């Protein structure tokens, strides 16, 4: 079996959630992680929700009496 070498400038996509790097052109085009099985738009939304929840919890704690 011959090993295929990718050019140095091959388009790639690295998932921010799990760190998996894909060189599949469809994954790169749609920013899809084959390991997480999610699109980056979904992960970004989930990450934004976690940040919003944390900010809410922090602001709520400030209102509680000490």
SULNOR-V714485 format. One record per backbone hydrogen bond with DSSP energy under -1.0 kcal/mol. CO is the residue of the C=O (numbers start at 1). NH is the residue of the N-H. If there is no record, write none. Layout:
BEGIN
<<CO NH> <CO NH>>
END
This chain:
BEGIN
<<7 10> <13 22> <15 19> <20 15> <22 13> <24 28> <25 29> <26 30> <27 31> <27 32> <31 40> <33 37> <38 33> <39 43> <40 44> <41 45> <42 46> <43 47> <44 48> <45 49> <46 50> <47 51> <48 52> <49 53> <50 54> <51 55> <52 56> <53 57> <54 58> <55 59> <56 60> <57 61> <58 62>>
END
